[in-house]
Amino acid sequence: MNFRELVEIVGSSPVFETGLLVAGAVDPDGIRSQLSRWTREGRILQLRRGLYALAPPWRQCIPHPFLVANRLARGSYVSGAAALAHAHAIPEYVAEVTSVTTGRPQSRTNAYGRFSFRHLKGDLFFGYRLLDLGGDQQAFVATPEKALLDVIHLHPGGENRAYLEALRLDYGVFCLETLAQLAARSRSPKLVRGAEGVRRLAAATPSYRPL
């Protein structure tokens, strides 16, 4: 395989994996050697072992960081502050994409940003959906309600009023009934307290209008 053939195969894909190229009657070691050489030459970007993206000017689209996060750790979804910022639920720009996974926690940095993966128990792994990111890209992302609950769960004292106030939430983004339902489903007293705390703060906010 030469580089032109690689571009023809993966040019329209935001990212690609080695497995796509070594299927069939090819020399897997030869393909991996070429990928290493093209990485050194700056023609492709290695995002993790076995995961790559074409570098400019050969790429046809820029991978969305949420899609990259999903592909860095299979069986994960974007949550936390990154998902809240994407939903315009918090005012801050979030530089790091946080995801949750039932696997081991880890962090990675590559050409498309900083990515962290936090461990979540299997019985809390719900409340996400496949989100359209534009440009024919999709990723699994928490709903605003579940992203907030994940923030509360992962931070010590996350259910406390002072912490919730510091988030500067736009309460109008959330369905507080859904928030309460998800907290009840978790069977976590901490999340139930957090959801109730959010409800009280929203009720005390003059500009709040429930969904």
C-alpha atoms as a printed R data frame, in Angstrom:
    type eleno elety resid chain resno       x       y      z
1   ATOM     1    CA   MET     A     1   0.000   0.000  0.000
2   ATOM     2    CA   ASN     A     2   1.254   3.463 -0.831
3   ATOM     3    CA   PHE     A     3   0.144   6.710  0.764
4   ATOM     4    CA   ARG     A     4  -2.207   7.638 -2.095
5   ATOM     5    CA   GLU     A     5  -4.029   4.341 -1.594
6   ATOM     6    CA   LEU     A     6  -4.341   5.064  2.133
7   ATOM     7    CA   VAL     A     7  -5.897   8.464  1.430
8   ATOM     8    CA   GLU     A     8  -8.364   6.864 -0.980
9   ATOM     9    CA   ILE     A     9  -9.390   4.312  1.653
10  ATOM    10    CA   VAL     A    10  -9.687   6.563  4.719
11  ATOM    11    CA   GLY     A    11  -9.845  10.086  3.279
12  ATOM    12    CA   SER     A    12 -13.466  10.720  4.244
13  ATOM    13    CA   SER     A    13 -13.142   9.156  7.712
14  ATOM    14    CA   PRO     A    14 -12.297  11.470 10.637
15  ATOM    15    CA   VAL     A    15 -10.169   8.733 12.225
16  ATOM    16    CA   PHE     A    16  -9.212   5.207 11.272
17  ATOM    17    CA   GLU     A    17  -7.845   2.087 12.929
18  ATOM    18    CA   THR     A    18  -5.128  -0.299 11.891
19  ATOM    19    CA   GLY     A    19  -7.662  -3.111 11.749
20  ATOM    20    CA   LEU     A    20  -9.332  -1.478  8.755
21  ATOM    21    CA   LEU     A    21  -6.109  -1.771  6.758
22  ATOM    22    CA   VAL     A    22  -4.847  -5.230  7.753
23  ATOM    23    CA   ALA     A    23  -8.022  -7.126  6.847
24  ATOM    24    CA   GLY     A    24  -7.690  -9.423  3.882
25  ATOM    25    CA   ALA     A    25  -4.653 -10.620  1.952
26  ATOM    26    CA   VAL     A    26  -2.130  -8.041  3.106
27  ATOM    27    CA   ASP     A    27   1.072  -8.075  5.126
28  ATOM    28    CA   PRO     A    28   0.041  -6.759  8.585
29  ATOM    29    CA   ASP     A    29   3.634  -6.112  9.649
30  ATOM    30    CA   GLY     A    30   4.278  -4.193  6.445
31  ATOM    31    CA   ILE     A    31   1.172  -2.042  6.966
32  ATOM    32    CA   ARG     A    32   2.169  -1.251 10.550
33  ATOM    33    CA   SER     A    33   5.683  -0.355  9.410
34  ATOM    34    CA   GLN     A    34   4.269   2.043  6.815
35  ATOM    35    CA   LEU     A    35   1.967   3.645  9.400
36  ATOM    36    CA   SER     A    36   4.938   4.221 11.690
37  ATOM    37    CA   ARG     A    37   6.909   5.793  8.842
38  ATOM    38    CA   TRP     A    38   4.019   8.053  7.785
39  ATOM    39    CA   THR     A    39   3.602   9.111 11.411
40  ATOM    40    CA   ARG     A    40   7.268  10.091 11.620
41  ATOM    41    CA   GLU     A    41   6.921  12.004  8.343
42  ATOM    42    CA   GLY     A    42   3.908  13.928  9.685
43  ATOM    43    CA   ARG     A    43   1.492  12.563  7.101
44  ATOM    44    CA   ILE     A    44  -0.724  10.919  9.702
45  ATOM    45    CA   LEU     A    45  -1.329  11.561 13.392
46  ATOM    46    CA   GLN     A    46  -1.282   8.755 15.931
47  ATOM    47    CA   LEU     A    47  -4.006   9.299 18.541
48  ATOM    48    CA   ARG     A    48  -3.313   6.098 20.428
49  ATOM    49    CA   ARG     A    49  -1.872   2.724 19.504
50  ATOM    50    CA   GLY     A    50  -3.787   1.548 16.451
51  ATOM    51    CA   LEU     A    51  -5.839   4.749 16.018
52  ATOM    52    CA   TYR     A    52  -4.864   7.426 13.511
53  ATOM    53    CA   ALA     A    53  -6.073  10.474 11.617
54  ATOM    54    CA   LEU     A    54  -4.805  11.968  8.388
55  ATOM    55    CA   ALA     A    55  -2.768  15.129  8.884
56  ATOM    56    CA   PRO     A    56  -3.390  18.285  6.858
57  ATOM    57    CA   PRO     A    57  -3.432  18.828  3.949
58  ATOM    58    CA   TRP     A    58  -4.551  15.254  3.269
59  ATOM    59    CA   ARG     A    59  -7.475  15.110  5.716
60  ATOM    60    CA   GLN     A    60 -10.934  15.903  4.365
61  ATOM    61    CA   CYS     A    61 -12.502  16.709  7.740
62  ATOM    62    CA   ILE     A    62 -11.385  17.653 11.242
63  ATOM    63    CA   PRO     A    63 -12.317  15.013 13.838
64  ATOM    64    CA   HIS     A    64 -14.619  16.355 16.541
65  ATOM    65    CA   PRO     A    65 -13.036  15.931 19.997
66  ATOM    66    CA   PHE     A    66 -16.112  14.005 21.214
67  ATOM    67    CA   LEU     A    67 -15.731  11.478 18.397
68  ATOM    68    CA   VAL     A    68 -12.032  11.181 19.186
69  ATOM    69    CA   ALA     A    69 -12.873  10.561 22.846
70  ATOM    70    CA   ASN     A    70 -15.284   7.764 21.961
71  ATOM    71    CA   ARG     A    71 -12.689   6.104 19.765
72  ATOM    72    CA   LEU     A    72  -9.855   6.474 22.264
73  ATOM    73    CA   ALA     A    73 -11.747   4.306 24.742
74  ATOM    74    CA   ARG     A    74 -14.373   1.946 23.401
75  ATOM    75    CA   GLY     A    75 -17.431   1.653 25.621
76  ATOM    76    CA   SER     A    76 -17.211   5.225 26.914
77  ATOM    77    CA   TYR     A    77 -19.388   8.309 26.631
78  ATOM    78    CA   VAL     A    78 -18.555  11.995 26.948
79  ATOM    79    CA   SER     A    79 -19.848  13.514 30.160
80  ATOM    80    CA   GLY     A    80 -18.987  15.994 32.871
81  ATOM    81    CA   ALA     A    81 -18.079  19.584 32.164
82  ATOM    82    CA   ALA     A    82 -17.427  18.944 28.463
83  ATOM    83    CA   ALA     A    83 -20.968  17.665 27.908
84  ATOM    84    CA   LEU     A    84 -22.425  20.467 30.028
85  ATOM    85    CA   ALA     A    85 -20.526  23.110 28.061
86  ATOM    86    CA   HIS     A    86 -21.637  21.567 24.767
87  ATOM    87    CA   ALA     A    87 -25.259  21.841 25.970
88  ATOM    88    CA   HIS     A    88 -24.643  25.478 27.038
89  ATOM    89    CA   ALA     A    89 -25.455  24.518 30.623
90  ATOM    90    CA   ILE     A    90 -22.318  26.188 32.017
91  ATOM    91    CA   PRO     A    91 -20.654  29.394 30.830
92  ATOM    92    CA   GLU     A    92 -17.025  28.266 30.844
93  ATOM    93    CA   TYR     A    93 -14.950  26.983 27.947
94  ATOM    94    CA   VAL     A    94 -13.787  23.464 28.796
95  ATOM    95    CA   ALA     A    95 -10.393  22.513 27.423
96  ATOM    96    CA   GLU     A    96 -10.388  18.861 28.497
97  ATOM    97    CA   VAL     A    97 -12.916  16.292 27.298
98  ATOM    98    CA   THR     A    98 -13.975  14.069 30.177
99  ATOM    99    CA   SER     A    99 -15.604  10.728 29.482
100 ATOM   100    CA   VAL     A   100 -16.802   7.940 31.746
101 ATOM   101    CA   THR     A   101 -16.160   4.261 31.279
102 ATOM   102    CA   THR     A   102 -16.604   1.033 33.192
103 ATOM   103    CA   GLY     A   103 -12.949   0.349 32.412
104 ATOM   104    CA   ARG     A   104  -9.834   1.713 34.042
105 ATOM   105    CA   PRO     A   105  -9.307   5.467 34.376
106 ATOM   106    CA   GLN     A   106  -6.749   7.020 32.067
107 ATOM   107    CA   SER     A   107  -5.760  10.272 30.413
108 ATOM   108    CA   ARG     A   108  -4.389  11.035 26.967
109 ATOM   109    CA   THR     A   109  -3.179  14.076 25.057
110 ATOM   110    CA   ASN     A   110  -2.919  14.205 21.296
111 ATOM   111    CA   ALA     A   111  -3.282  16.641 18.413
112 ATOM   112    CA   TYR     A   112  -6.998  17.083 19.141
113 ATOM   113    CA   GLY     A   113  -6.786  17.949 22.826
114 ATOM   114    CA   ARG     A   114  -6.670  16.516 26.320
115 ATOM   115    CA   PHE     A   115  -8.875  13.576 27.181
116 ATOM   116    CA   SER     A   116  -9.599  11.995 30.546
117 ATOM   117    CA   PHE     A   117 -11.590   8.858 31.307
118 ATOM   118    CA   ARG     A   118 -13.149   8.357 34.722
119 ATOM   119    CA   HIS     A   119 -14.364   5.041 36.049
120 ATOM   120    CA   LEU     A   120 -18.080   4.570 36.604
121 ATOM   121    CA   LYS     A   121 -19.762   1.506 38.034
122 ATOM   122    CA   GLY     A   122 -21.836  -0.486 35.600
123 ATOM   123    CA   ASP     A   123 -25.111   0.277 37.364
124 ATOM   124    CA   LEU     A   124 -24.504   4.010 36.791
125 ATOM   125    CA   PHE     A   125 -23.696   3.614 33.102
126 ATOM   126    CA   PHE     A   126 -26.842   5.088 31.571
127 ATOM   127    CA   GLY     A   127 -28.277   8.425 30.497
128 ATOM   128    CA   TYR     A   128 -26.364   8.946 27.261
129 ATOM   129    CA   ARG     A   129 -27.320   9.044 23.587
130 ATOM   130    CA   LEU     A   130 -25.762   9.114 20.136
131 ATOM   131    CA   LEU     A   131 -25.406  12.814 19.375
132 ATOM   132    CA   ASP     A   132 -25.072  14.344 15.916
133 ATOM   133    CA   LEU     A   133 -21.985  16.570 15.923
134 ATOM   134    CA   GLY     A   134 -22.311  17.835 12.356
135 ATOM   135    CA   GLY     A   135 -20.192  16.931  9.369
136 ATOM   136    CA   ASP     A   136 -21.452  13.332  9.415
137 ATOM   137    CA   GLN     A   137 -19.847  12.779 12.817
138 ATOM   138    CA   GLN     A   138 -21.573  11.292 15.858
139 ATOM   139    CA   ALA     A   139 -20.562  10.405 19.396
140 ATOM   140    CA   PHE     A   140 -22.083   8.986 22.548
141 ATOM   141    CA   VAL     A   141 -22.647  11.917 24.908
142 ATOM   142    CA   ALA     A   142 -24.456  12.178 28.234
143 ATOM   143    CA   THR     A   143 -27.718  14.063 28.378
144 ATOM   144    CA   PRO     A   144 -27.360  17.342 30.297
145 ATOM   145    CA   GLU     A   145 -29.119  15.775 33.292
146 ATOM   146    CA   LYS     A   146 -26.814  12.735 33.410
147 ATOM   147    CA   ALA     A   147 -23.715  14.843 32.751
148 ATOM   148    CA   LEU     A   148 -24.592  16.912 35.817
149 ATOM   149    CA   LEU     A   149 -25.176  13.808 37.922
150 ATOM   150    CA   ASP     A   150 -21.831  12.397 36.786
151 ATOM   151    CA   VAL     A   151 -20.158  15.645 37.854
152 ATOM   152    CA   ILE     A   152 -21.825  15.398 41.251
153 ATOM   153    CA   HIS     A   153 -20.872  11.726 41.584
154 ATOM   154    CA   LEU     A   154 -17.218  12.170 40.630
155 ATOM   155    CA   HIS     A   155 -16.458  15.180 42.824
156 ATOM   156    CA   PRO     A   156 -16.168  14.957 46.608
157 ATOM   157    CA   GLY     A   157 -18.906  17.129 48.044
158 ATOM   158    CA   GLY     A   158 -20.437  17.483 44.607
159 ATOM   159    CA   GLU     A   159 -23.934  17.453 46.072
160 ATOM   160    CA   ASN     A   160 -23.260  20.394 48.395
161 ATOM   161    CA   ARG     A   161 -24.937  23.730 47.744
162 ATOM   162    CA   ALA     A   162 -21.666  25.656 47.538
163 ATOM   163    CA   TYR     A   163 -20.314  23.341 44.862
164 ATOM   164    CA   LEU     A   164 -23.539  23.429 42.844
165 ATOM   165    CA   GLU     A   165 -23.645  27.227 43.008
166 ATOM   166    CA   ALA     A   166 -20.032  27.417 41.815
167 ATOM   167    CA   LEU     A   167 -20.995  25.549 38.626
168 ATOM   168    CA   ARG     A   168 -23.122  28.565 37.575
169 ATOM   169    CA   LEU     A   169 -25.634  26.308 35.886
170 ATOM   170    CA   ASP     A   170 -28.192  27.518 33.386
171 ATOM   171    CA   TYR     A   171 -31.108  25.702 35.004
172 ATOM   172    CA   GLY     A   172 -33.277  26.228 31.955
173 ATOM   173    CA   VAL     A   173 -31.214  23.651 30.046
174 ATOM   174    CA   PHE     A   174 -32.303  20.855 32.372
175 ATOM   175    CA   CYS     A   175 -35.522  18.943 32.806
176 ATOM   176    CA   LEU     A   176 -35.544  18.765 36.598
177 ATOM   177    CA   GLU     A   177 -38.078  15.937 36.570
178 ATOM   178    CA   THR     A   178 -35.717  13.867 34.441
179 ATOM   179    CA   LEU     A   179 -32.834  14.819 36.727
180 ATOM   180    CA   ALA     A   180 -34.751  13.532 39.745
181 ATOM   181    CA   GLN     A   181 -35.740  10.344 37.931
182 ATOM   182    CA   LEU     A   182 -32.167   9.572 36.909
183 ATOM   183    CA   ALA     A   183 -30.944  10.260 40.437
184 ATOM   184    CA   ALA     A   184 -33.575   7.871 41.814
185 ATOM   185    CA   ARG     A   185 -32.579   5.222 39.265
186 ATOM   186    CA   SER     A   186 -28.989   5.417 40.469
187 ATOM   187    CA   ARG     A   187 -30.058   4.500 44.023
188 ATOM   188    CA   SER     A   188 -27.321   6.835 45.219
189 ATOM   189    CA   PRO     A   189 -28.272   8.999 48.214
190 ATOM   190    CA   LYS     A   190 -25.585  11.474 47.120
191 ATOM   191    CA   LEU     A   191 -27.134  11.907 43.676
192 ATOM   192    CA   VAL     A   192 -30.634  12.165 45.096
193 ATOM   193    CA   ARG     A   193 -29.432  14.935 47.413
194 ATOM   194    CA   GLY     A   194 -27.660  16.618 44.516
195 ATOM   195    CA   ALA     A   195 -30.747  16.548 42.295
196 ATOM   196    CA   GLU     A   196 -32.835  18.002 45.104
197 ATOM   197    CA   GLY     A   197 -30.227  20.695 45.669
198 ATOM   198    CA   VAL     A   198 -30.341  21.654 41.998
199 ATOM   199    CA   ARG     A   199 -34.148  21.815 42.148
200 ATOM   200    CA   ARG     A   200 -34.018  24.182 45.116
201 ATOM   201    CA   LEU     A   201 -31.423  26.427 43.498
202 ATOM   202    CA   ALA     A   202 -33.445  26.564 40.290
203 ATOM   203    CA   ALA     A   203 -36.622  27.412 42.201
204 ATOM   204    CA   ALA     A   204 -34.788  30.282 43.915
205 ATOM   205    CA   THR     A   205 -33.593  31.710 40.585
206 ATOM   206    CA   PRO     A   206 -35.998  34.423 39.353
207 ATOM   207    CA   SER     A   207 -35.142  33.882 35.689
208 ATOM   208    CA   TYR     A   208 -35.690  30.127 35.761
209 ATOM   209    CA   ARG     A   209 -38.465  28.779 33.572
210 ATOM   210    CA   PRO     A   210 -39.042  25.014 33.782
211 ATOM   211    CA   LEU     A   211 -38.949  22.951 30.582
